[in-house]
Amino acid sequence: MRSVTFLILSFFLMAGCVNEPPEYNLIGPTESDRVVLIEEFSGARCPNCPQGSQELENLKAIHGDNLVIVSIHAGDFAFPYPDSKYDFATEGGDQLLDLLGNPLGYPSAVVNREEQNGSYQVFSSRWASLVSEELEQPARLSIHTEVEYDTVSRVADMTVTILPFQDIPESLYLTVLVKEDDIVDPQADRAVSEGIVPEYVHKNVLRQIISEPYGDVLLEEINAFQPIVKNYSFTLPPEDGWWQDTHCKIVSFISFNSGALKVLQANEVPLIP
């Protein structure tokens, strides 16, 4: 789907010879205290991925702060070109690919790590409806992230506060990572005659998982309205065309249970407000 709003078309067969017009149900932004995480799997040599990234931008325009996007360069297409300046693949991204499974095709993404027909990976035609479904669920907790960043030392000190709205009798896991926008580097693209965009603008790129890749375990039993506070520190590598601190954001999310750890809530803040 490429438009700002999405239409679900329902056909009704009517008796007799009378042709009734189809009915349209409009789906738009949902007011929610939930924040949904989309983990997109991509690669510089993936010719369909720019279209998936554009779909994610469309969804972001609709849902705003209720949607957090992380683009993970891992898998069969995550190899740089000879004239690429950067290699977007990361150890953490490879570990997430192992956790969430290889896409059956591209573009592909995982929505809140909700399993769909035996797979966490879903194609772009499903993203909009799955995001809307997740936003309709009430939030079980909130996440608030404060960042203190020193532009000279490039040290970021983060305080993540989780406030449960109810008792949660399972272990919770907190994942904290850095992503970066506006990294210019070659990208395959089936929409252009040359098959590649030399100065493609990459967004939401996973740069580093600060916590354990699958999340840091919190208390085994969570009590309602008892805040949980975790502190992290991370030093950005020197800027060299990327690792631009003004383009970096801190993403935090809470997951629970075994398997791929279903996401309950996500949060995103800029490194520099």
N, C-alpha and C positions, 0 to 999 in steps of 0.2 A: 504494500500500500504506500502511495507516495504523497497523498494529500494531507492537509492539516487535520481534517476530520476523517473519520472512517465510517463506512456504510456497511451494515449487515443486511443483505438482501434475502427476504423470505418470500417464497412463492406459495400461493394457495390455489389449489385446483378447485374450481367451482363446478357444481352440477349444472347441466343444461348448456345452452349456447352463449350464455352471457360471459364476456371476457372482463374480469375485474383487473384493475391495475395492480401491480405488485406493491406491497407495503414495505417501507423503509424505516428501520430503527436507527436513529442517530446515536453514535457513541462519541462522546467528547471527554474532556478532562474530568477526573473524579476528585472531589474534595476528600482528602484523606490525610491522616497523620502517619501513614505508612510511607516508607521510602524503599523503592524497589531497586535491586541490583541486577544489572545486565552485564554478564561477562561475555564479550564478543571474542571469538577466535579468528585470527587474521594472519596475514603474512605479506611481505613485500612482493612476493611472486603470485599472489592470489588475484586473478583477473576479475573475479566477481565481488571481491570484498569492498571496493569503493561504493558499490550500490548498497551493500549492507550498512556501511558507515553512514551513508546519506539517510537511510531509513532510521537509523538511531538518532541522527540529528533531528529528523522530523518528529520522532517521539519525544525527544528532549524539549522541543519547542512547544509541544502540547502539555507535557507533565511538569516541566521545570524542575524545581528542587525535589519533587517526589520521585525522580529517576536519577540513578547514578550509573554511569557507563564506564566500564574498564575494557580496553582493547588489549587482548593477550596475543602476542605474536609467538606462536608455537605450532609445531606440526609440519606437514609436508611442504607448505609454501613459505615457511618462515626462514628463508635464506636470502641474504643480501645479494644485490647485483654487483658485478665487478666495479661499477662506478658509484656504488652506494657509499655514503659517508658513515653510516651507522648500521649496526646489527641489533635489531630490536628484540631478539630472542633473549630470554633470561632463564636462569635456573628455576626461579619461582614459577615462571610461566610454564616451563616443562612439567613441573610437579603438579600444577593445576590441570594440565592436559591429562596427566596420568589419573588424576582424581575424577575428572568430569568426562573423560572419554573422547576419542577422536571424532570429529565431525564426519558425518556421512557425505557431506557436500558443503559448499560455501555459497552465500554467507550463512554462518551458523553462530548461535549464541545460546547461553544458558540463562534462564530467567529465574532469579531467586533460588537456583539449584533445586527447582521443582522437577521431579521426574515426570516425563511424558512418554507413555507407551514404551517403557523400559529404557529410555535414554534421557539424559539431561540436555543434550544438544537438540535445538529446534531451528528450523529454517525461518527466514525473515517473514514469511507470510503469517506466522503464528505470534510474532513478538507483540504486536499491538494488543491482541485479545488477552494474552497471558499477563501483560503488564496491568491491563484494566482489571482482570480478575484478582490479581494480587493486591491492588489498591483498594479493592472492595472489602478486604479483610481488615479487621481492627488491629491496630498495633498493640503488641504485648509488652513493648518496652520502648524507651527512647535512648538515643545516643547523642551526646554533646562532646565535641572535640575542640579543645583550646590549643593553639599553637603559638609558641614563642620562638621566633626565628632571628638569629643574628646574621646580618648580611655580610659581615666581615669573616667570621669563622665558618659560616654556612652551616651552623649547628641548629637543628630544629628540635625543640623540646615539646613533647605533646602530652596532654592530659586528656584521657578519654573517660567520660563518666556515663555509666549505663544506669538507667532508672527503670526497674521492672514495674509494670502496672498490675501485675498479678503474680501469685506464686508459680514458679516454673520448676517442676520436679525432675528436670533433666540437666545434664551438664551443658553449659554454654561455652562457646568459643568465640574469641575476639580476633579478627584479622585486621591489620593495619598495613596500608601500602601507600606508595607514592606513584602517582601517574603524572604524565606531562602532555600538554597540548602544543600544537603548532610547531611540530618538528618537520622540517622540509627535507625530503629525501625521495628517491625514485619509488614508484609503485606501479605494479601491473594494473591495467584497466581495460576491460573489453570494450568500453564505450568509446575509446579513441582509436583512430585508424592505426596509429603507431603501436598500439598495444601496451604502452607504458607512458606514465606521466613523470618526467624527470624531476619536477619540483612539486610533488604532491605534498599537501599539508596533512600530516598525520595527527590525529587527535586521540585523547583519552588513553595514551599508550602506557601500559604497565612498565614502570622503571625498576621498582624494588619493593619486595614484600619485607616490611620491617619486623612484623611478628613472625611466628612460625608459619610456614606456608599454608597449613590447614587451620591455623588459628591457635591462639593461646587459650588453654582451658581456664575457665573462671571457676567460681564455686560450684560444687556438685549439686547443690540445691539452692534455688534462688527464691528469696522472700520478697513479697510485694512491697514496693516503695522503700526498699533499702538500697541506697546507691552503691554501685561498685565502681571503683576508680582504678585505672591502670595508667602507668606513665611509661613513655618511650622517648628515646633520643636517637636522632639520626643525623649524620653529617653528609650533606650533599657533596658528591665529587666535584672537582673543578669544572667550571663551564667550558665547554669546547664545542660550541654550536648547538649542543643540547645540554641537558641539566641546567636550563635557564630557570632560576628560582621564581621568576615572575610568571612562568607558565606551569608551575607545578601545583598539584593539589594533594591533600591527604584524604584518603578514603578509609573509613572504618566500617566494619559490619559485624553483626552478631549472627552466629549460626548455632544449630543444635542437632542432636541425634547422631547416629552413625552414618556410614556411607559417605555421601557428598556433603553432608552437613547443611540442611535446609536453612536458608537465610531468613531471619526474622525481621531485621531492620538494618538499614544502611545510612551512612552519613558521609558528606563530602564538604571540605572546607579548603579555601586557597591557602597555600603556604604563606603568602604575603597578602593580607587583607586589602 
